[in-house]
Amino acid sequence: MSKSSRCACGKEVVTNPRHYAEPVALGVYKIVHSDGVFLTEGIGPNTPIVTTLKQNACAEVVETRVEEGCVRGKINIFLSCDLSEMGDKNTGWISLFEPPSFVWAELVSE
């Protein structure tokens, strides 16, 4: 939807507000990449690796940020995919996805 207003000089200014990014949902994510995903100590993908979450593992993402074009999620715990039991209690960061099409993990529950 376009909006118009007048600038200080009196000319009409038309603006078209756009969304360039949508918020990334927090919640339980399932690892979908066949090679799994590294859990790292820091937000950057090149920080020390704590462990690897294997394909089909689940993790509770409590914060998200964009780092070097990649959406990263901070996790506090690993969960079984049916959410019935907790796995290892490691804290760190995982890569969730890198637009436009590379995906390591998908949201399964908010």
N, C-alpha and C positions, 0 to 999 in steps of 0.2 A: 504494500500500500504506500503510495507516494504522499508526502507531506510538503506543504509549501509555506513559506514565511517570507518576510521582507528583511533584507540585510540593512545595515546602517545607511547605505547609499540610496535605499529606496527600491532597489531591484528585487523582483520576486526570485526566491531561491527554492528549487524543488529538490528534495532529498528522498532517496529510496533506502530506508534502513534495511540492512541485511544481517543475517546470522552467519557468522563465519565458522562457528564451532558450537556444538551442543555440549552441555555438561555430561561427564561420564558417570554413569550410575555406580554407586557403592553397593556392595553386597557380595554374594558368593559367586565366584568365577570358576569355570571348569577349564582345565588345560586341554586344548584341542589340537595343538601342533604335535605331529608324530614324533619329533625329537624332544618334546617337553619344553621347559623353559627354566632358565637359571634364576635362582633366588639369590640376589646380591645384597651385600651389607648396606650400600648406599643407593641413592636415587639414580646415579649414572649407570649406564649399562656396562661400563668398564671398571666398576668397583669390584672388590674381592667377592668371589662366589662362595655362598654358604652351602648350597646343595642344588640339586636339580629336581624340579617337580615334574613327574612323568605324565605322559598323556593320560587323561581321564582323572587325574588328581584334582581336588577342589581346594580353594583357598578363600578366606574372607578378606576382601579388599576394603580397607578403612579410609584410604586417601588416594587420590590420583593426581598426577602431574604430567606435563609434557616435557620430555628431555630429549634433545637432539632429534626432534621430529617423531619420537616414539611415545605413545601413551603408556606410562608406567603406573603400577598400583602398589601401594604399601599394604603388606599383609601382616596380620598378627597371629593367625593360626591356620593350619591346614585342617580340612574336614574331609570325612568320607563323602562321596558324592550323594549319598542318600541323607546326608546331614545328621546321621544317627550317632556318630562317634568322632572324636577329635584325633588327629594324628599328631605328628611332631609339632611342638610349639615354638617354631622359629619365627623371628620377625625379620623383615627385609622387604625388598622391592622386586617385582617381576614385571616383565614387558607384557602388556595386554594386547596392543595392536599398534600398527604403524600404517596410517592412511597412505594410499587409498585402499589397499587390499591385503596386507599381511597381518595375520591374526595368530596369536599364541593362546588366547583365552577368551571365553565367551561367558557373559552373564547368565546364571541359571536361577538366581533368587536374589531379590532386593531385600 
